[in-house]
Amino acid sequence: MHVLLAALLFATTAGRLPKQISRDPRTVGMGKSCRKNAECKHRSQRCVRRSNAQGKPLETGICVLPCASFEAGTQKVTPGATVDVTPKAKKPPPRCPATYLCRSAGSGVPIDICVKQ
């Protein structure tokens, strides 16, 4: 009887699919065509206009996620005040979500953007 119940429990758990890893909502819809920022899926995304080889702007752009600034989450420094340098001091948050890297502005990209690794 116990063997039958154990086999039944094993059979029901073996057929389940693994849980999907939750996706960062800021990365949903990246690369989608847009004409203005409001058309992007998340409010932190920006619509960046593309241009052709001659430098003429195209009608549509793409939704990209800008990298957070270097100063995001760091301590505010006031003149004459002490600065907390202990290991428990707050570390700045990452500039991009997990599995994304920050690509610097340049070669046709006007801002620092997060790109998939």
MDAnalysis code that builds the backbone (N, CA, C; Angstrom):
import MDAnalysis as mda
import numpy as np

u = mda.Universe.empty(351, n_residues=117, atom_resindex=np.repeat(np.arange(117), 3), trajectory=True)
u.add_TopologyAttr("name", ["N", "CA", "C"] * 117)
u.add_TopologyAttr("resid", np.arange(1, 118))
u.add_TopologyAttr("resname", ["MET", "HIS", "VAL", "LEU", "LEU", "ALA", "ALA", "LEU", "LEU", "PHE", "ALA", "THR", "THR", "ALA", "GLY", "ARG", "LEU", "PRO", "LYS", "GLN", "ILE", "SER", "ARG", "ASP", "PRO", "ARG", "THR", "VAL", "GLY", "MET", "GLY", "LYS", "SER", "CYS", "ARG", "LYS", "ASN", "ALA", "GLU", "CYS", "LYS", "HIS", "ARG", "SER", "GLN", "ARG", "CYS", "VAL", "ARG", "ARG", "SER", "ASN", "ALA", "GLN", "GLY", "LYS", "PRO", "LEU", "GLU", "THR", "GLY", "ILE", "CYS", "VAL", "LEU", "PRO", "CYS", "ALA", "SER", "PHE", "GLU", "ALA", "GLY", "THR", "GLN", "LYS", "VAL", "THR", "PRO", "GLY", "ALA", "THR", "VAL", "ASP", "VAL", "THR", "PRO", "LYS", "ALA", "LYS", "LYS", "PRO", "PRO", "PRO", "ARG", "CYS", "PRO", "ALA", "THR", "TYR", "LEU", "CYS", "ARG", "SER", "ALA", "GLY", "SER", "GLY", "VAL", "PRO", "ILE", "ASP", "ILE", "CYS", "VAL", "LYS", "GLN"])
u.atoms.positions = np.array([
    [0.823, -1.195, 0.000],
    [0.000, 0.000, 0.000],
    [0.868, 1.260, 0.000],
    [1.876, 1.282, 0.890],
    [2.754, 2.444, 0.969],
    [3.589, 2.586, -0.305],
    [3.965, 1.458, -0.875],
    [4.755, 1.488, -2.108],
    [3.924, 2.080, -3.237],
    [2.642, 1.737, -3.270],
    [1.745, 2.247, -4.292],
    [1.577, 3.764, -4.165],
    [1.411, 4.248, -2.946],
    [1.286, 5.698, -2.726],
    [2.575, 6.427, -3.090],
    [3.717, 5.848, -2.744],
    [4.995, 6.475, -3.070],
    [5.191, 6.536, -4.583],
    [4.817, 5.458, -5.280],
    [4.950, 5.442, -6.729],
    [4.022, 6.466, -7.369],
    [2.821, 6.594, -6.817],
    [1.861, 7.567, -7.336],
    [2.363, 9.000, -7.130],
    [2.919, 9.294, -5.962],
    [3.476, 10.622, -5.703],
    [4.655, 10.921, -6.614],
    [5.525, 9.952, -6.815],
    [6.680, 10.147, -7.682],
    [6.249, 10.394, -9.118],
    [5.227, 9.685, -9.569],
    [4.759, 9.827, -10.948],
    [4.148, 11.207, -11.178],
    [3.462, 11.759, -10.193],
    [2.828, 13.069, -10.369],
    [3.854, 14.200, -10.341],
    [4.925, 14.060, -9.547],
    [5.928, 15.128, -9.488],
    [6.923, 15.031, -10.628],
    [7.133, 13.864, -11.210],
    [8.101, 13.706, -12.294],
    [7.603, 14.339, -13.592],
    [6.307, 14.444, -13.788],
    [5.751, 14.981, -15.022],
    [5.629, 16.485, -15.034],
    [5.932, 17.168, -13.944],
    [5.793, 18.623, -13.888],
    [6.940, 19.313, -14.615],
    [6.629, 20.438, -15.198],
    [7.645, 21.251, -15.845],
    [8.327, 22.121, -14.795],
    [9.595, 22.434, -14.976],
    [10.260, 23.308, -14.014],
    [9.662, 24.712, -14.074],
    [9.746, 25.427, -12.955],
    [9.225, 26.792, -12.909],
    [10.010, 27.686, -13.852],
    [9.299, 28.583, -14.519],
    [9.968, 29.539, -15.393],
    [10.652, 30.590, -14.542],
    [11.816, 30.999, -14.967],
    [12.531, 32.051, -14.267],
    [11.828, 33.366, -14.567],
    [11.563, 34.136, -13.519],
    [10.857, 35.397, -13.740],
    [11.759, 36.359, -14.505],
    [11.179, 37.103, -15.400],
    [11.916, 38.032, -16.258],
    [11.768, 39.442, -15.716],
    [12.826, 40.202, -15.783],
    [12.805, 41.587, -15.338],
    [11.833, 42.360, -16.232],
    [10.833, 43.029, -15.665],
    [9.839, 43.725, -16.499],
    [10.437, 44.849, -17.337],
    [11.600, 45.365, -16.948],
    [12.227, 46.439, -17.742],
    [12.740, 45.929, -19.079],
    [13.010, 44.624, -19.178],
    [13.589, 44.088, -20.407],
    [12.542, 43.591, -21.392],
    [11.275, 43.538, -20.997],
    [10.212, 43.075, -21.889],
    [9.973, 44.127, -22.968],
    [9.988, 43.731, -24.204],
    [9.717, 44.639, -25.316],
    [10.925, 45.388, -25.837],
    [12.124, 45.052, -25.360],
    [13.313, 45.727, -25.882],
    [13.513, 45.341, -27.347],
    [13.863, 46.308, -28.181],
    [14.071, 46.058, -29.596],
    [12.817, 46.257, -30.431],
    [11.708, 46.564, -29.794],
    [10.448, 46.799, -30.505],
    [10.522, 48.127, -31.259],
    [9.894, 48.193, -32.420],
    [9.861, 49.437, -33.191],
    [8.997, 50.472, -32.483],
    [9.402, 51.722, -32.551],
    [8.647, 52.793, -31.892],
    [8.893, 54.110, -32.608],
    [8.038, 55.079, -32.331],
    [8.209, 56.436, -32.838],
    [8.404, 57.422, -31.698],
    [7.923, 57.052, -30.488],
    [8.101, 57.902, -29.303],
    [8.218, 57.014, -28.067],
    [8.668, 57.594, -26.954],
    [8.920, 56.824, -25.728],
    [7.676, 56.121, -25.201],
    [6.513, 56.696, -25.374],
    [5.277, 56.126, -24.842],
    [4.924, 54.787, -25.487],
    [5.459, 54.490, -26.656],
    [5.148, 53.236, -27.337],
    [5.968, 52.059, -26.809],
    [6.980, 52.316, -25.982],
    [7.786, 51.236, -25.409],
    [7.016, 50.573, -24.267],
    [7.335, 49.300, -23.993],
    [6.580, 48.511, -23.022],
    [6.759, 48.967, -21.578],
    [7.936, 49.469, -21.207],
    [8.196, 49.864, -19.819],
    [8.584, 51.328, -19.789],
    [8.213, 52.011, -18.727],
    [8.449, 53.458, -18.660],
    [9.934, 53.814, -18.570],
    [10.793, 52.869, -18.167],
    [12.221, 53.173, -18.101],
    [12.918, 53.010, -19.450],
    [12.229, 52.445, -20.440],
    [12.813, 52.297, -21.776],
    [12.685, 53.605, -22.555],
    [13.598, 53.809, -23.494],
    [13.587, 54.999, -24.330],
    [13.554, 54.596, -25.798],
    [12.923, 55.414, -26.609],
    [12.875, 55.188, -28.048],
    [14.056, 55.919, -28.669],
    [14.996, 55.160, -29.206],
    [16.197, 55.740, -29.813],
    [16.030, 55.679, -31.315],
    [16.185, 56.828, -31.969],
    [16.035, 56.912, -33.418],
    [17.268, 56.346, -34.103],
    [17.050, 55.623, -35.164],
    [18.141, 55.087, -35.969],
    [18.374, 55.988, -37.175],
    [19.510, 55.804, -37.820],
    [19.795, 56.567, -39.033],
    [20.424, 55.643, -40.060],
    [20.328, 56.043, -41.327],
    [20.913, 55.218, -42.389],
    [22.401, 55.534, -42.530],
    [23.051, 54.958, -43.531],
    [24.498, 55.118, -43.704],
    [24.896, 56.565, -44.000],
    [23.998, 57.349, -44.577],
    [24.293, 58.747, -44.879],
    [24.010, 59.671, -43.687],
    [23.499, 59.135, -42.602],
    [23.198, 59.933, -41.413],
    [21.795, 60.494, -41.386],
    [20.971, 60.157, -42.365],
    [19.594, 60.643, -42.402],
    [18.754, 59.826, -41.417],
    [18.011, 60.489, -40.503],
    [17.205, 59.748, -39.523],
    [16.072, 58.960, -40.194],
    [15.849, 57.751, -39.715],
    [14.753, 56.920, -40.216],
    [13.467, 57.277, -39.485],
    [12.327, 56.831, -40.026],
    [11.029, 57.154, -39.423],
    [10.870, 56.530, -38.050],
    [11.316, 55.283, -37.894],
    [11.104, 54.578, -36.633],
    [12.413, 54.386, -35.892],
    [12.278, 54.151, -34.604],
    [13.425, 53.850, -33.753],
    [13.213, 52.504, -33.093],
    [14.022, 52.197, -32.086],
    [13.853, 50.958, -31.331],
    [13.835, 51.282, -29.841],
    [13.137, 50.447, -29.082],
    [13.071, 50.620, -27.633],
    [14.330, 50.030, -27.001],
    [15.029, 50.833, -26.199],
    [16.238, 50.385, -25.514],
    [16.131, 50.739, -24.037],
    [16.925, 50.044, -23.222],
    [16.971, 50.309, -21.788],
    [18.279, 51.020, -21.478],
    [18.227, 52.292, -21.053],
    [19.460, 52.998, -20.711],
    [20.093, 52.412, -19.451],
    [21.415, 52.445, -19.372],
    [22.122, 52.006, -18.173],
    [21.886, 53.029, -17.064],
    [21.852, 52.552, -15.833],
    [21.742, 53.463, -14.699],
    [23.039, 54.258, -14.599],
    [22.980, 55.436, -14.015],
    [24.176, 56.269, -13.909],
    [25.151, 55.676, -12.897],
    [26.398, 56.119, -12.966],
    [27.412, 55.641, -12.026],
    [27.068, 56.046, -10.593],
    [26.410, 57.176, -10.412],
    [26.135, 57.710, -9.086],
    [24.894, 57.102, -8.439],
    [24.153, 56.257, -9.144],
    [22.905, 55.707, -8.609],
    [23.172, 54.882, -7.354],
    [22.525, 55.227, -6.259],
    [22.610, 54.448, -5.028],
    [23.855, 54.687, -4.203],
    [24.699, 55.630, -4.566],
    [25.901, 55.889, -3.778],
    [25.581, 56.877, -2.658],
    [26.518, 56.993, -1.729],
    [26.322, 57.883, -0.592],
    [26.424, 59.336, -1.019],
    [25.595, 60.168, -0.420],
    [25.675, 61.605, -0.666],
    [26.804, 62.166, 0.195],
    [27.667, 62.947, -0.404],
    [28.816, 63.492, 0.317],
    [28.572, 64.964, 0.579],
    [28.709, 65.338, 1.849],
    [28.602, 66.740, 2.221],
    [29.963, 67.179, 2.757],
    [30.371, 68.386, 2.482],
    [31.686, 68.848, 2.953],
    [31.772, 68.819, 4.481],
    [32.848, 68.250, 4.996],
    [33.072, 68.204, 6.437],
    [32.471, 66.998, 7.125],
    [31.617, 66.244, 6.458],
    [30.997, 65.076, 7.080],
    [31.875, 63.845, 6.853],
    [31.766, 62.883, 7.758],
    [32.543, 61.650, 7.600],
    [31.860, 60.732, 6.601],
    [32.662, 59.914, 5.935],
    [32.152, 58.984, 4.934],
    [32.289, 57.572, 5.493],
    [31.225, 56.783, 5.395],
    [31.218, 55.405, 5.885],
    [31.971, 54.522, 4.885],
    [33.129, 53.985, 5.297],
    [33.925, 53.131, 4.411],
    [33.990, 51.694, 4.926],
    [33.121, 51.349, 5.841],
    [33.118, 49.984, 6.379],
    [32.591, 49.020, 5.331],
    [32.884, 47.717, 5.487],
    [32.371, 46.737, 4.526],
    [30.840, 46.683, 4.487],
    [30.185, 47.178, 5.529],
    [28.722, 47.171, 5.570],
    [28.120, 48.345, 4.808],
    [28.971, 49.234, 4.284],
    [28.469, 50.392, 3.535],
    [27.670, 49.914, 2.330],
    [26.675, 50.676, 1.973],
    [25.779, 50.302, 0.881],
    [26.501, 50.326, -0.459],
    [26.461, 49.215, -1.185],
    [27.067, 49.143, -2.503],
    [26.086, 49.697, -3.530],
    [26.580, 50.323, -4.582],
    [25.670, 50.830, -5.617],
    [25.013, 49.665, -6.359],
    [23.774, 49.834, -6.806],
    [23.098, 48.763, -7.544],
    [23.748, 48.567, -8.906],
    [23.537, 47.403, -9.532],
    [24.112, 47.190, -10.859],
    [23.509, 48.153, -11.869],
    [24.265, 48.478, -12.895],
    [23.804, 49.437, -13.901],
    [22.747, 48.846, -14.813],
    [22.791, 47.513, -15.040],
    [21.851, 46.832, -15.928],
    [21.308, 45.591, -15.218],
    [20.165, 45.051, -15.674],
    [19.641, 43.814, -15.095],
    [20.616, 42.647, -15.302],
    [20.361, 41.543, -14.605],
    [21.196, 40.349, -14.749],
    [21.184, 39.884, -16.203],
    [22.263, 39.330, -16.656],
    [22.510, 38.832, -18.019],
    [22.566, 39.949, -19.062],
    [22.660, 41.192, -18.654],
    [22.802, 42.318, -19.576],
    [24.074, 43.078, -19.228],
    [24.712, 43.634, -20.236],
    [25.907, 44.449, -20.057],
    [25.625, 45.871, -20.519],
    [26.374, 46.816, -19.968],
    [26.207, 48.214, -20.356],
    [27.121, 48.515, -21.529],
    [26.559, 48.990, -22.628],
    [27.333, 49.369, -23.821],
    [27.421, 50.884, -23.839],
    [28.619, 51.384, -23.942],
    [28.852, 52.828, -23.911],
    [28.308, 53.506, -25.157],
    [28.025, 54.786, -25.015],
    [27.558, 55.581, -26.148],
    [28.674, 55.704, -27.168],
    [28.286, 55.835, -28.400],
    [29.266, 55.990, -29.471],
    [28.876, 55.166, -30.674],
    [29.471, 55.439, -31.797],
    [29.211, 54.770, -33.080],
    [27.717, 54.657, -33.374],
    [27.039, 55.794, -33.344],
    [25.624, 55.839, -33.702],
    [24.663, 55.658, -32.540],
    [25.154, 55.348, -31.333],
    [24.285, 55.178, -30.168],
    [24.473, 56.401, -29.272],
    [23.397, 57.192, -29.040],
    [23.564, 58.441, -28.306],
    [23.686, 58.292, -26.783],
    [23.258, 57.150, -26.222],
    [23.271, 56.966, -24.770],
    [23.862, 55.608, -24.426],
    [24.251, 55.409, -23.158],
    [24.687, 54.101, -22.682],
    [23.457, 53.207, -22.600],
    [23.493, 52.017, -23.226],
    [22.327, 51.134, -23.221],
    [22.714, 49.751, -22.711],
    [21.731, 49.030, -22.206],
    [21.922, 47.655, -21.755],
    [21.707, 46.716, -22.936],
    [22.661, 45.800, -23.141],
    [22.563, 44.815, -24.230],
    [22.727, 43.423, -23.640],
    [22.090, 42.443, -24.257],
    [22.156, 41.072, -23.784],
    [23.568, 40.525, -23.996],
    [24.051, 39.749, -23.014],
    [25.400, 39.170, -23.090],
    [25.518, 38.183, -24.214],
])
